[in-house]
Amino acid sequence: MSKVKDTWTDQQVETIIGNLLRGGVILAAVVVFIGGVFYLFRYGSAYPDYRIFRGEPTDLRTAHGILADALSFRTRGVIQLGLLLLIATPVARVAFSIFAFLRQGDRTYVVVTLLVLTILLYSLFGGRS
């Protein structure tokens, strides 16, 4: 009996990554669209007052606050969740690439991609001065 090689070809990896990116962007767009439609239904007829600056509410400044707002279906939280999904899409692509390179047995690319993922995560979460 011949031993079947359990690795992915470059074409298979590219197809999976393309589907991952496409799905992430579509999901993010749908979430932002739904939040935007409900935001317009709720606040579409209100006139903004630009004489007083109102910054972003504190609950929309952290991922935990955004998730809590989105789960309670506050429209701005849903929109922000869509934007977080959009940011998370390329990060998920890099994380999947590590798995794909491991499966292909390409250790050099695993190390390089781990470095890229570390830099991405540091810039997103730990890069505050």
N, CA, C and O of each residue as an XYZ file, in Angstrom:
516
protein
N       0.836     -1.193      0.000
C       0.000      0.000      0.000
C       0.870      1.242      0.000
O       1.913      1.303      0.651
N       0.420      2.202     -0.731
C       1.174      3.455     -0.773
C       0.666      4.399      0.318
O      -0.514      4.425      0.668
N       1.615      5.163      0.828
C       1.291      6.125      1.878
C       0.820      7.422      1.229
O       1.523      7.999      0.400
N      -0.377      7.877      1.609
C      -0.935      9.099      1.048
C      -0.358     10.293      1.797
O      -0.370     10.335      3.027
N       0.140     11.250      1.046
C       0.725     12.437      1.629
C      -0.389     13.364      2.102
O      -1.275     13.716      1.324
N      -0.348     13.760      3.374
C      -1.405     14.578      3.961
C      -0.967     16.044      4.046
O      -0.956     16.633      5.127
N      -0.611     16.616      2.913
C      -0.253     18.029      2.880
C      -1.146     18.741      1.872
O      -1.800     18.123      1.033
N      -1.145     20.041      1.987
C      -1.921     20.855      1.062
C      -0.989     21.418     -0.006
O       0.173     21.724      0.262
N      -1.512     21.545     -1.201
C      -0.752     22.205     -2.261
C      -0.882     23.710     -2.074
O      -1.762     24.193     -1.361
N       0.010     24.437     -2.730
C      -0.058     25.897     -2.670
C      -1.392     26.408     -3.213
O      -1.950     27.374     -2.693
N      -1.892     25.764     -4.246
C      -3.177     26.175     -4.832
C      -4.310     26.001     -3.828
O      -5.177     26.869     -3.718
N      -4.312     24.882     -3.090
C      -5.355     24.662     -2.086
C      -5.283     25.710     -0.976
O      -6.314     26.219     -0.535
N      -4.083     26.030     -0.530
C      -3.901     27.040      0.512
C      -4.379     28.400      0.017
O      -5.075     29.114      0.740
N      -4.012     28.761     -1.205
C      -4.450     30.045     -1.761
C      -5.970     30.109     -1.880
O      -6.566     31.157     -1.631
N      -6.593     29.011     -2.252
C      -8.050     28.973     -2.357
C      -8.703     29.157     -0.991
O      -9.659     29.919     -0.850
N      -8.186     28.463      0.004
C      -8.738     28.583      1.352
C      -8.546     29.999      1.885
O      -9.466     30.571      2.469
N      -7.363     30.563      1.689
C      -7.095     31.929      2.162
C      -7.993     32.929      1.437
O      -8.516     33.854      2.058
N      -8.171     32.751      0.146
C      -9.064     33.639     -0.603
C     -10.488     33.571     -0.083
O     -11.155     34.596      0.058
N     -10.955     32.358      0.202
C     -12.305     32.200      0.757
C     -12.401     32.797      2.165
O     -13.419     33.392      2.520
N     -11.350     32.639      2.957
C     -11.320     33.219      4.296
C     -11.410     34.741      4.229
O     -12.199     35.350      4.951
N     -10.613     35.349      3.374
C     -10.635     36.807      3.239
C     -11.977     37.297      2.697
O     -12.541     38.272      3.196
N     -12.477     36.615      1.680
C     -13.762     36.999      1.094
C     -14.883     36.885      2.124
O     -15.702     37.793      2.264
N     -14.914     35.772      2.837
C     -15.940     35.566      3.852
C     -15.856     36.580      4.977
O     -16.882     37.066      5.452
N     -14.639     36.905      5.411
C     -14.471     37.897      6.477
C     -14.946     39.271      6.069
O     -15.615     39.957      6.841
N     -14.604     39.677      4.858
C     -15.022     40.999      4.374
C     -16.529     41.043      4.178
O     -17.168     42.037      4.523
N     -17.104     39.984      3.632
C     -18.557     39.956      3.433
C     -19.275     39.985      4.774
O     -20.240     40.732      4.942
N     -18.816     39.178      5.732
C     -19.433     39.176      7.057
C     -19.340     40.552      7.710
O     -20.320     41.040      8.274
N     -18.167     41.178      7.636
C     -18.002     42.512      8.220
C     -18.923     43.522      7.547
O     -19.533     44.352      8.221
N     -19.027     43.457      6.220
C     -19.895     44.392      5.494
C     -21.358     44.197      5.867
O     -22.096     45.171      6.021
N     -21.779     42.949      6.012
C     -23.174     42.678      6.381
C     -23.467     43.212      7.781
O     -24.516     43.816      8.006
N     -22.548     42.993      8.724
C     -22.756     43.472     10.094
C     -22.797     44.997     10.124
O     -23.662     45.572     10.784
N     -21.881     45.660      9.423
C     -21.895     47.130      9.370
C     -23.171     47.630      8.701
O     -23.772     48.601      9.160
N     -23.587     46.979      7.627
C     -24.799     47.385      6.920
C     -26.029     47.259      7.818
O     -26.853     48.172      7.875
N     -26.154     46.135      8.516
C     -27.297     45.939      9.409
C     -27.294     47.000     10.511
O     -28.325     47.606     10.806
N     -26.140     47.212     11.107
C     -26.040     48.250     12.135
C     -26.347     49.628     11.586
O     -27.011     50.424     12.250
N     -25.871     49.924     10.379
C     -26.122     51.222      9.769
C     -27.586     51.442      9.438
O     -28.105     52.542      9.627
N     -28.258     50.412      8.946
C     -29.685     50.530      8.618
C     -30.491     50.808      9.887
O     -31.339     51.700      9.906
N     -30.225     50.043     10.941
C     -30.953     50.270     12.185
C     -30.587     51.608     12.818
O     -31.428     52.245     13.452
N     -29.339     52.036     12.651
C     -28.937     53.359     13.145
C     -29.723     54.452     12.430
O     -30.196     55.393     13.067
N     -29.868     54.334     11.109
C     -30.620     55.335     10.360
C     -32.105     55.317     10.716
O     -32.740     56.370     10.773
N     -32.658     54.136     10.953
C     -34.059     54.074     11.384
C     -34.243     54.779     12.720
O     -35.256     55.435     12.961
N     -33.258     54.632     13.570
C     -33.387     55.198     14.913
C     -33.021     56.671     14.978
O     -33.716     57.448     15.633
N     -31.934     57.076     14.304
C     -31.415     58.440     14.440
C     -31.370     59.203     13.120
O     -30.799     60.291     13.065
N     -31.951     58.665     12.068
C     -31.836     59.282     10.751
C     -32.452     60.664     10.634
O     -32.000     61.469      9.819
N     -33.462     60.957     11.420
C     -34.110     62.272     11.313
C     -33.547     63.287     12.296
O     -33.966     64.444     12.287
N     -32.607     62.880     13.145
C     -32.015     63.794     14.126
C     -30.979     64.689     13.447
O     -30.246     64.254     12.559
N     -30.936     65.919     13.874
C     -29.955     66.863     13.359
C     -28.770     66.919     14.308
O     -28.954     67.102     15.511
N     -27.561     66.763     13.791
C     -26.384     66.796     14.662
C     -26.079     68.214     15.122
O     -26.292     69.177     14.386
N     -25.585     68.327     16.327
C     -25.169     69.615     16.879
C     -23.645     69.645     16.886
O     -23.010     69.017     17.732
N     -23.068     70.372     15.950
C     -21.616     70.389     15.811
C     -20.958     71.465     16.665
O     -19.737     71.619     16.623
N     -21.737     72.208     17.433
C     -21.154     73.264     18.271
C     -20.418     72.665     19.462
O     -19.489     73.279     19.987
N     -20.819     71.486     19.890
C     -20.198     70.825     21.032
C     -19.582     69.518     20.554
O     -20.245     68.686     19.934
N     -18.301     69.360     20.858
C     -17.629     68.122     20.453
C     -17.959     67.018     21.448
O     -17.793     67.175     22.658
N     -18.425     65.911     20.916
C     -18.678     64.732     21.737
C     -17.828     63.597     21.174
O     -18.057     63.129     20.058
N     -16.859     63.168     21.951
C     -15.979     62.087     21.509
C     -16.682     60.749     21.538
O     -17.864     60.647     21.868
N     -15.938     59.742     21.189
C     -16.462     58.379     21.183
C     -16.801     57.964     22.606
O     -16.002     58.187     23.515
N     -17.972     57.363     22.821
C     -18.299     56.893     24.171
C     -17.285     55.860     24.657
O     -16.703     55.122     23.861
N     -17.084     55.818     25.959
C     -16.058     54.927     26.517
C     -16.365     53.457     26.241
O     -15.441     52.651     26.127
N     -17.635     53.093     26.133
C     -17.952     51.685     25.894
C     -17.577     51.246     24.480
O     -17.497     50.046     24.217
N     -17.347     52.175     23.575
C     -16.964     51.823     22.206
C     -15.458     51.948     21.972
O     -15.004     51.955     20.828
N     -14.692     52.045     23.048
C     -13.241     52.176     22.925
C     -12.493     50.874     23.161
O     -11.286     50.804     22.934
N     -13.192     49.848     23.611
C     -12.549     48.557     23.851
C     -13.335     47.459     23.139
O     -14.526     47.606     22.860
N     -12.656     46.374     22.855
C     -13.326     45.248     22.188
C     -14.420     44.669     23.085
O     -15.480     44.279     22.597
N     -14.167     44.613     24.384
C     -15.172     44.092     25.309
C     -16.419     44.981     25.315
O     -17.539     44.472     25.295
N     -16.235     46.289     25.343
C     -17.370     47.209     25.325
C     -18.141     47.147     24.017
O     -19.370     47.219     24.008
N     -17.416     47.013     22.918
C     -18.072     46.902     21.608
C     -18.896     45.631     21.535
O     -20.029     45.651     21.055
N     -18.338     44.528     22.007
C     -19.062     43.260     21.987
C     -20.307     43.323     22.877
O     -21.368     42.825     22.502
N     -20.172     43.938     24.056
C     -21.325     44.073     24.952
C     -22.414     44.926     24.304
O     -23.595     44.587     24.384
N     -22.027     46.025     23.666
C     -23.010     46.878     22.985
C     -23.668     46.153     21.817
O     -24.874     46.277     21.604
N     -22.880     45.400     21.065
C     -23.434     44.685     19.915
C     -24.405     43.591     20.376
O     -25.442     43.385     19.746
N     -24.083     42.898     21.453
C     -24.961     41.849     21.954
C     -26.257     42.406     22.528
O     -27.290     41.737     22.522
N     -26.191     43.649     23.025
C     -27.424     44.284     23.495
C     -28.088     45.069     22.359
O     -29.038     45.818     22.590
N     -27.599     44.899     21.167
C     -28.089     45.480     19.919
C     -28.186     47.010     19.961
O     -29.173     47.600     19.522
N     -27.149     47.621     20.493
C     -26.991     49.070     20.343
C     -26.355     49.289     18.986
O     -25.328     48.690     18.667
N     -26.963     50.142     18.192
C     -26.611     50.225     16.770
C     -25.154     50.607     16.548
O     -24.504     50.048     15.664
N     -24.628     51.544     17.326
C     -23.234     51.938     17.141
C     -22.291     50.787     17.500
O     -21.232     50.635     16.892
N     -22.677     49.981     18.483
C     -21.883     48.807     18.839
C     -21.868     47.771     17.732
O     -20.849     47.119     17.502
N     -23.005     47.612     17.037
C     -23.070     46.667     15.921
C     -22.169     47.142     14.783
O     -21.454     46.342     14.179
N     -22.202     48.437     14.490
C     -21.344     48.993     13.441
C     -19.874     48.795     13.808
O     -19.072     48.377     12.972
N     -19.527     49.095     15.052
C     -18.144     48.927     15.498
C     -17.711     47.463     15.467
O     -16.556     47.162     15.164
N     -18.639     46.549     15.780
C     -18.327     45.118     15.703
C     -17.981     44.730     14.267
O     -17.051     43.955     14.039
N     -18.719     45.260     13.307
C     -18.403     45.003     11.903
C     -17.009     45.491     11.541
O     -16.288     44.835     10.790
N     -16.635     46.641     12.078
C     -15.291     47.161     11.811
C     -14.220     46.299     12.479
O     -13.143     46.097     11.918
N     -14.518     45.789     13.681
C     -13.577     44.868     14.326
C     -13.416     43.589     13.519
O     -12.311     43.061     13.396
N     -14.521     43.091     12.968
C     -14.442     41.902     12.118
C     -13.592     42.171     10.881
O     -12.845     41.304     10.428
N     -13.713     43.373     10.345
C     -12.909     43.736      9.177
C     -11.421     43.770      9.528
O     -10.584     43.333      8.738
N     -11.098     44.286     10.704
C      -9.701     44.315     11.150
C      -9.196     42.904     11.444
O      -8.034     42.592     11.187
N     -10.069     42.052     11.982
C      -9.669     40.694     12.352
C      -9.456     39.786     11.146
O      -8.783     38.761     11.259
N     -10.015     40.145     10.002
C      -9.917     39.278      8.825
C      -8.472     39.030      8.373
O      -8.097     37.870      8.198
N      -7.650     40.059      8.177
C      -6.262     39.759      7.779
C      -5.457     39.087      8.890
O      -4.523     38.337      8.609
N      -5.811     39.350     10.147
C      -5.129     38.673     11.253
C      -5.451     37.180     11.209
O      -4.572     36.346     11.425
N      -6.699     36.849     10.932
C      -7.090     35.442     10.796
C      -6.373     34.794      9.620
O      -6.032     33.612      9.673
N      -6.147     35.553      8.570
C      -5.421     35.036      7.404
C      -3.992     34.659      7.778
O      -3.491     33.611      7.370
N      -3.343     35.514      8.553
C      -1.969     35.232      8.972
C      -1.952     34.019      9.904
O      -1.076     33.161      9.788
N      -2.912     33.942     10.826
C      -2.981     32.801     11.739
C      -3.221     31.503     10.962
O      -2.607     30.480     11.264
N      -4.094     31.537      9.983
C      -4.327     30.347      9.164
C      -3.075     29.980      8.369
O      -2.792     28.799      8.172
N      -2.336     30.971      7.919
C      -1.115     30.695      7.158
C      -0.114     29.906      7.982
O       0.590     29.043      7.457
N      -0.051     30.201      9.271
C       0.847     29.435     10.146
C       0.441     27.961     10.132
O       1.284     27.076      9.982
N      -0.854     27.710     10.291
C      -1.355     26.344     10.269
C      -1.061     25.668      8.927
O      -0.652     24.507      8.889
N      -1.270     26.391      7.838
C      -1.041     25.823      6.506
C       0.443     25.512      6.293
O       0.782     24.461      5.750
N       1.325     26.414      6.715
C       2.756     26.164      6.562
C       3.213     24.996      7.441
O       4.093     24.229      7.052
N       2.610     24.867      8.628
C       2.921     23.711      9.466
C       2.521     22.423      8.768
O       3.265     21.442      8.767
N       1.344     22.443      8.179
C       0.841     21.242      7.502
C       1.686     20.907      6.268
O       1.848     19.738      5.918
N       2.221     21.937      5.615
C       3.076     21.710      4.457
C       4.499     21.349      4.867
O       5.290     20.907      4.034
N       4.830     21.533      6.147
C       6.167     21.197      6.621
C       7.206     22.258      6.314
O       8.398     21.953      6.267
N       6.786     23.488      6.106
C       7.703     24.572      5.757
C       8.028     25.388      7.007
O       7.347     26.366      7.316
N       9.066     24.978      7.713
C       9.395     25.583      9.008
C       9.851     27.030      8.890
O       9.563     27.839      9.773
N      10.547     27.367      7.828
C      11.021     28.737      7.658
C       9.846     29.703      7.576
O       9.851     30.747      8.227
N       8.848     29.359      6.785
C       7.678     30.222      6.655
C       6.850     30.239      7.941
O       6.204     31.244      8.237
N       6.857     29.162      8.700
C       6.164     29.156      9.991
C       6.793     30.196     10.911
O       6.079     30.970     11.547
N       8.113     30.221     10.987
C       8.805     31.173     11.852
C       8.556     32.609     11.396
O       8.269     33.480     12.218
N       8.665     32.856     10.103
C       8.455     34.204      9.576
C       7.009     34.653      9.813
O       6.765     35.799     10.191
N       6.064     33.754      9.589
C       4.660     34.105      9.758
C       4.321     34.298     11.231
O       3.501     35.153     11.564
N       4.934     33.521     12.117
C       4.767     33.751     13.554
C       5.274     35.128     13.952
O       4.663     35.801     14.783
N       6.378     35.546     13.369
C       6.911     36.883     13.628
C       5.932     37.948     13.149
O       5.682     38.927     13.852
N       5.381     37.759     11.958
C       4.395     38.717     11.425
C       3.166     38.764     12.326
O       2.665     39.848     12.626
N       2.673     37.607     12.762
C       1.504     37.568     13.638
C       1.800     38.258     14.973
O       0.950     38.969     15.509
N       2.989     38.050     15.500
C       3.379     38.707     16.751
C       3.389     40.222     16.588
O       2.901     40.942     17.459
N       3.931     40.703     15.498
C       3.961     42.144     15.247
C       2.550     42.694     15.082
O       2.232     43.761     15.607
N       1.707     41.973     14.355
C       0.310     42.404     14.187
C      -0.413     42.493     15.525
O      -1.059     43.497     15.824
N      -0.301     41.447     16.320
C      -0.994     41.430     17.604
C      -0.437     42.481     18.554
O      -1.190     43.091     19.311
N       0.872     42.698     18.521
C       1.468     43.741     19.355
C       0.959     45.113     18.943
O       0.644     45.947     19.793
N       0.879     45.344     17.646
C       0.409     46.663     17.195
C      -1.067     46.871     17.506
O      -1.499     48.006     17.707
N      -1.852     45.787     17.549
C      -3.270     45.923     17.864
C      -3.524     46.047     19.357
O      -4.368     46.842     19.772
N      -2.812     45.278     20.171
C      -3.142     45.210     21.598
C      -2.086     45.791     22.527
O      -2.429     46.338     23.575
N      -0.820     45.688     22.171
C       0.213     46.084     23.128
C       0.993     47.312     22.748
O       1.893     47.716     23.485
N       0.687     47.910     21.645
C       1.485     49.018     21.155
C       1.104     50.386     21.699
O       1.411     51.408     21.086
N       0.440     50.409     22.841
C       0.027     51.711     23.426
C       1.184     52.323     24.177
O       1.875     51.641     24.935
N       1.398     53.606     23.969
C       2.492     54.308     24.659
C       2.023     54.878     25.971
O       2.806     55.501     26.688
